[in-house]
Amino acid sequence: MRSVEDLRAASRYAHRPRDFEDLRRILDSELRLITPTDPEGADDRGDKQPACQPDEPTSKAACGYEKNDRYYQLTHDYLVPSLRDWLTRKQKETRRGRAELLLADRAVVWKARPENRQLPSLLQWLQIRWWTQKKNWTPQQQKMMGQASRYHAVRTAITAVLLAVATFTGLTIRDQVVEQQKATLAKGLVDALVNADMAQVRAIVDQMADYRQWTDQHLRDENGKAADKSRQQLHTSLALLPVDPAQVDYLYGRLLDAEPQHVAVIRDFLAPHKDELLPKLWVVVATPARGKEAQRLRAAAALAKYDPANAKWAKVASLVVNDLVLENPVYLGQWSEAYRPVRQALLAPLSVYFKDRSPEKAAERTLATNLLAEYAADNSQVLTDLLLEADERQYARLFPLLAGRDVDCLPWLAEEIAKKARVAAIRDKMVFETQGMIADDDAKVKPLQGSAMPAKRYEVRLQGGKNYELTMDSKELDSFLLLQDKAGNELAWNDDGGGQLNSLLLYTPRREKGDAT
């Protein structure tokens, strides 16, 4: 609300009363931007309207009006508070608006009381910085926000330092506790290893993998104070082997003299170093030192794992079996498992002991029977051949292994029956029978059809006009039967006519007598 004098001064028409009256009339009557009003509290002061009428030609002073008795206000001033409330509500509907209101509010409070506790909190400071633009801040708001930035920067830096120190201290304490726990556990593993059975050594050493920095020194200490060739020295040496190759030579010596139940454990630990041990092991198997023949079985057991496909097994298999059948049957399980990778090479020499009926070889025969039952369990042909040569005990041990394999063994059984019947029928007329082996260095014979091959030559006298049946049986090589006269001329030949690897030749010489080979 403004008085007429205020309006006249504001319009700069103080010395132009007529123009001012025209302006007032336009704003009031035509544009209706202003409206007359009474000054607040006019009635309370007892002011009264003069009795004269406006139409009377009387001066304004006579009617009781003064220039400053008239007041005007904007026509819509009463709407301003409502508009302000409405604008505030709309502003609060957006994050930006709320941030602007918060900035204005905190600036007013801080201006009244410029204390740090009146500054925006860190969260409020972040909200204001994110949602408002610095260029729109008032000088007072800029001053307050600058002070708040410095205040929160210092507090954040101090908090970060304190957190870093606390974290470092906590991690250090934690690491020390964890390290102490691991050191205690490592010492417990070493103590358990020293007193463990050989069968437990592998599992304990595997547990040491994550604690090597604590266990290794304890292991060296225990190894150094252990008695020579003691269990403690062996166990600690096995545990040190993964990190100390110098233990190989000691463990190699312990392997050759180990108890049967310890051989597999030492052998498995030495497996990563097998390349440097193979030559020495083959020498021990072929020619062990005098008085140390028992080392052959230990060395061969290691080779069965390290080098099972080597052709040398054909030459040393009989040597190994000769020692194996003399071992204590108590350890049959350990030896049987150790030699399983080379079981095929051991079948032939074990079969020799299986067929030996000498009373003094009864123990060896029993052990050979048990080993063959293990090694030939999945070979129906070998089992069938063994059954045909078995005595009552051997038969009882092997026959259950063929249960359910009728289809597999019937062909060999039928062939054997036919062979026995044929031999029985002509047993009294047998002209010639022999056994032997064909070696690679035997003289070679070349048939008319085919290539030269090593052969054994036998001379047989045949009678002309009679029928002869010539057979050659073998379980290991593909036999080839060739019949020649004295001059070396080929008369007949056969390959596999007897079934499987066997040859069968039927021949009738001419009437005149003669010799054939």
Salt bridges, closest charged atoms under 4 A:
GLU5 OE2 - ARG8 NH1 2.75
ASP19 OD2 - ARG16 NH2 2.81
GLU21 OE1 - ARG24 NH2 2.92
GLU30 OE2 - ARG25 NH1 3.07
ASP47 OD2 - ARG45 NH2 3.27
GLU93 OE1 - LYS90 NZ 3.38
ASP105 OD2 - ARG106 NH1 3.98
GLU115 OE2 - ARG113 NH2 3.83
GLU115 OE1 - ARG117 NE 2.81
ASP175 OD1 - ARG174 NH1 3.64
ASP191 OD1 - LYS187 NZ 2.97
ASP206 OD1 - ARG202 NH1 3.54
ASP216 OD1 - ARG212 NH1 3.01
GLU222 OE2 - LYS225 NZ 3.36
ASP268 OD1 - ARG267 NE 3.14
ASP268 OD1 - LYS305 NZ 3.84
GLU276 OE2 - HIS273 ND1 3.71
ASP323 OD2 - ARG296 NH1 2.89
GLU337 OE1 - ARG340 NE 3.46
GLU374 OE1 - ARG340 NH2 3.19
ASP385 OD2 - LYS475 NZ 3.80
ASP391 OD2 - ARG365 NE 3.94
GLU416 OE1 - LYS419 NZ 3.91
GLU416 OE2 - LYS420 NZ 3.67
GLU433 OE1 - ARG427 NH1 3.84
ASP442 OD2 - LYS456 NZ 3.65
GLU469 OE2 - ARG422 NE 2.58
ASP473 OD2 - LYS419 NZ 3.48
GLU512 OE2 - ARG510 NE 3.24
ASP515 OD1 - ARG461 NH1 2.73
ASP515 OD2 - LYS486 NZ 2.77
